[in-house]
Structure formats: C-alpha cells, structure tokens
Amino acid sequence: MAAAATSVAILPSARRSCDAGKSRSIVFSSRSSKSVSFPSQPRRRNGNLRIACSVSLTDREVRTGGPDDLVDSILSKVSETDRGVSLKKEEHAAVGEVAGELQKYCVPEPVKCPLIFGEWDVVYCSNPTSPGGGYRSSVGRLFFKTKEMVQAVEAPDTVRNKVKFSLFGFLDGEVSLKGKLIALDGSWIQVIFEPPQLKVGALDFQYGGESEVKLQITYVDEKIRLGKGSRGSLFVFQRIG
C-alpha cells in the first residue's frame, strides 16, 4: 500500500437517527496544510476554514428507514466476498445497481446528518485496492490476510482508519491512520490523513507522508453508509457502533 495513496474510507458507538423537527449542528474546522492536487475538485484549504452545518430535518426528509429491502439486498450481495474481491464483474454491477436505487432515498445534504458519525466496517469496495492500498492488491493479499477493516468518524471532524491483518498467516499487525475531515459541500467530504502508523509484532513506527481522499456520501441510515470516491469507486460501510 503506497502511503501517499492510502484511502481506507473510518466513525461513536450508539446508533443515532436524524430526528424530525430537531436541529443539530456539526462543525468542521481545519487549518491549512500540504495537499495533493486534485484538479477535478475545487480546493478549499487556503487559510483557515470553518464550516458550521446546521440542519433542521422534517418528516419528509427522514426517508432512510424506508428502503429496508434494498439495504438487506446490498448487504447480502457483499457478504462473505472479502470486501468485494471475490465478486465477478456482473456481481459488482448488481451491487452498483442497488446502490443507485438507495441513493434516491438519501437524506438531503447527508454531510450534515448526525448518522455519519459512528464506527463502520468496510464491507465492500468496487476497487479492492482503494481501501488498504497495496496491502489489498493481488500481490499484497498473498502476504497480508485482512482480518478487520474499520473506519471511525468522530465528531466534530476526526476520521480514524484501521486495517488489521495477519502477515504470512501467523504474525498479527495493523495499519492505522488519523485524518481531519473537511466538508466540501452537502455530500462531498475531504479527509487529510497524517502519515500511517504500522504495527507488526514488536515493531511500531510511522512511515510515508500525508495523504488525502475525497468521498461523496450517497446514502446513510442506521445500518449502512454508501460512498463514492473521486475516481468512481463504490464503498459500502456497515455500522458496528
């Protein structure tokens, strides 16, 4: 996994809902730092940035509890697939079709919804190397068996990614990243990660440099969250806390 391209797309434990008629505020803040150029997305990191997102939800907007059949369908399609690695092309297409249907039920401006916070299991990605980078490549999987891939999004603006693995089947290790979340608009977020931390046996060290990812939240409810990367990769996250 190349450090500069690490993009494990990670969230507090109690389940939440976007309660109708209540107002919530989510504040994202960041300080200027080094960046990787993404010409297709506008930069919003010059100087200090403070975005105060105040959301008032109506009954009409709370639509995430309705499409339970679609949620169950997409989870069944990605279950026991090594996070999508074992799926065939047509099966990936079927997952994408259900994700497209679920997107129609997404709350307006999901970045402002408190449901994005929590701890999530990364259960699927249409591109196996997007979450975990080289550790999840076809060669990397020969040496690193993924045991856990978790993303935690903590209020107000912290993202923690963690991949636990077994090296050669007997030596446990993990790679973790801590990032700063920045709201770009109502559905897009940017996360700027510190250099990754690697633990293998008695070794514990930081390597590489900063990295960043951009992700569009296309659906979120009490069970799952869907995201689409800036290069089109589809992610399915299942809530575990």
C-alpha positions in Angstrom: 0.0 0.0 0.0 1.6 3.2 -1.1 1.5 5.7 1.7 0.5 8.7 -0.4 -2.5 6.8 -1.8 -3.9 5.3 1.3 -7.6 5.7 1.3 -9.3 3.5 3.7 -12.5 5.3 3.6 -13.1 5.3 9.0 -16.6 6.6 12.6 -19.1 7.0 18.2 -20.8 4.0 19.2 -24.5 4.5 19.9 -26.8 4.4 16.9 -28.4 7.7 16.0 -31.2 8.9 13.9 -32.0 12.1 12.0 -34.8 13.1 14.3 -37.6 15.0 12.7 -38.2 18.5 13.9 -34.9 18.8 15.8 -32.0 20.9 14.8 -28.4 19.7 15.1 -25.1 21.4 14.4 -22.0 19.8 13.1 -18.8 21.9 13.0 -15.9 21.0 10.8 -12.7 23.0 11.0 -9.3 22.7 9.6 -6.0 24.5 9.3 -4.1 24.9 6.1 -1.7 22.1 5.3 0.2 20.4 2.5 -2.1 19.0 -0.2 -2.2 16.6 -3.2 -3.6 18.2 -6.3 -7.0 17.0 -7.5 -7.9 19.3 -10.4 -11.3 17.8 -10.8 -12.4 19.1 -7.3 -12.1 22.7 -6.2 -9.7 23.4 -3.4 -11.0 24.8 -0.2 -8.0 24.7 2.0 -6.5 28.1 1.6 -6.3 29.7 5.0 -8.4 28.7 7.9 -11.7 27.1 7.1 -14.7 26.8 9.4 -17.9 25.4 8.2 -20.9 25.4 10.6 -23.5 23.0 9.3 -26.9 23.5 11.0 -29.5 21.0 9.9 -33.2 21.0 10.6 -34.9 17.8 9.5 -38.6 17.5 8.6 -40.7 14.3 8.3 -40.3 14.4 4.5 -36.5 14.4 4.8 -36.4 11.3 7.1 -36.6 8.7 4.4 -33.7 6.5 5.3 -35.8 3.9 7.2 -38.0 3.0 4.2 -35.9 1.0 1.8 -35.1 -1.8 4.2 -35.3 -4.3 1.4 -32.6 -2.5 -0.6 -30.3 -2.3 2.4 -30.8 -6.0 3.1 -30.2 -6.7 -0.6 -26.9 -4.9 -0.9 -25.6 -6.4 2.3 -26.4 -9.9 1.1 -24.6 -9.2 -2.1 -21.4 -8.1 -0.5 -21.4 -10.5 2.5 -18.6 -13.1 2.6 -16.9 -11.7 -0.5 -13.6 -10.5 1.1 -15.0 -6.9 0.8 -15.8 -7.4 -2.9 -12.6 -9.2 -4.0 -14.3 -12.4 -4.9 -17.2 -10.9 -6.9 -17.4 -11.2 -10.7 -18.0 -8.3 -13.0 -21.7 -8.8 -13.2 -22.0 -9.2 -9.5 -20.2 -5.8 -9.0 -22.7 -4.4 -11.4 -25.6 -5.7 -9.4 -24.2 -4.1 -6.2 -23.9 -0.8 -8.1 -27.5 -1.1 -9.3 -28.8 -1.4 -5.8 -26.6 1.4 -4.6 -28.1 3.6 -7.3 -31.6 2.8 -6.1 -30.6 3.5 -2.5 -29.2 6.9 -3.5 -32.7 8.0 -4.4 -33.6 7.7 -0.7 -30.7 9.6 0.7 -31.4 12.5 3.1 -30.7 15.9 1.6 -27.1 17.1 2.4 -26.0 13.9 4.1 -22.8 15.5 5.3 -24.9 17.4 7.8 -26.7 14.3 9.1 -25.5 13.0 12.6 -25.8 9.5 11.2 -22.5 9.8 9.5 -20.8 9.6 12.9 -20.0 6.1 14.3 -17.9 3.1 13.8 -18.2 1.3 10.5 -17.0 -1.9 9.0 -15.7 -1.5 5.4 -17.7 -4.4 3.9 -17.3 -3.7 0.2 -15.3 -1.6 -2.4 -15.7 -1.9 -6.1 -11.9 -1.4 -6.4 -10.1 -3.8 -3.9 -7.0 -1.6 -3.6 -8.9 1.6 -2.7 -9.4 0.6 0.9 -6.0 -0.5 2.2 -3.9 0.3 -0.9 -1.1 -2.1 -1.6 -2.0 -4.3 1.3 -5.2 -5.2 -0.6 -3.6 -5.6 -4.0 -3.5 -9.1 -5.7 0.1 -9.4 -4.6 -0.4 -7.9 -1.1 -3.2 -10.3 -0.3 -0.7 -13.2 -0.7 1.2 -11.9 2.3 -1.4 -9.9 4.2 -4.7 -11.6 5.2 -7.1 -8.9 6.2 -8.8 -9.6 9.5 -10.6 -6.3 10.1 -11.1 -3.0 8.2 -12.8 -0.4 10.3 -13.5 3.3 9.8 -14.5 5.6 12.7 -15.9 9.1 12.1 -15.9 11.1 15.3 -17.5 14.5 16.0 -16.7 17.1 15.1 -14.1 16.3 12.4 -11.9 13.3 13.0 -11.6 10.2 10.9 -9.7 7.1 12.0 -8.9 4.2 9.7 -7.6 0.8 10.8 -6.7 -2.3 8.9 -5.8 -5.4 11.0 -4.0 -8.2 9.2 -2.1 -11.4 9.6 1.3 -11.5 7.9 2.2 -14.9 6.4 -0.7 -16.3 8.5 0.9 -16.1 11.9 2.2 -12.6 12.6 -0.5 -10.1 13.5 -0.3 -6.4 12.6 -2.3 -3.3 11.8 -2.1 -0.1 9.9 -3.9 3.0 11.2 -4.4 6.5 10.0 -5.8 9.6 11.7 -7.4 12.3 9.5 -9.0 15.6 9.5 -12.5 15.8 7.9 -13.5 18.8 5.9 -17.0 19.3 4.4 -16.7 20.5 0.8 -20.5 20.7 0.2 -23.7 18.9 1.2 -22.5 15.5 0.1 -18.7 15.6 -0.5 -16.1 15.4 2.2 -12.3 15.6 2.1 -10.1 13.8 4.6 -6.4 14.8 5.1 -4.5 11.9 6.7 -1.4 12.0 8.8 1.4 9.5 7.8 0.2 6.0 8.6 1.2 4.1 11.7 2.3 0.5 11.2 2.5 -2.1 14.0 3.8 -5.6 13.3 4.8 -7.7 16.3 7.1 -5.6 18.4 7.6 -3.0 15.7 5.6 0.2 15.9 6.5 3.1 13.6 5.2 5.8 11.3 6.1 6.0 7.7 5.4 7.9 4.5 3.8 11.3 4.3 0.4 12.9 4.4 -2.4 11.7 2.0 -5.9 12.8 1.2 -9.1 11.4 -0.1 -12.4 12.8 -1.3 -15.6 10.9 -0.9 -19.2 11.6 -1.7 -21.8 10.3 0.8 -24.6 8.9 -1.4 -26.7 7.2 1.3 -26.7 6.9 5.1 -29.0 5.4 7.7 -28.8 3.5 11.0 -27.4 0.4 9.3 -25.2 1.4 6.3 -23.4 4.2 4.6 -22.6 4.4 0.9 -19.8 6.4 -0.5 -18.3 7.1 -3.9 -14.7 8.1 -4.3 -13.4 10.9 -6.6 -12.3 8.2 -9.1 -15.7 6.4 -9.0 -15.0 3.6 -6.5 -18.1 2.5 -4.6 -17.8 1.8 -0.9 -20.3 0.1 1.4 -19.9 0.6 5.1 -21.9 -1.4 7.7 -22.4 0.2 11.2 -20.8 -1.7 14.0 -21.0 1.0 16.7 
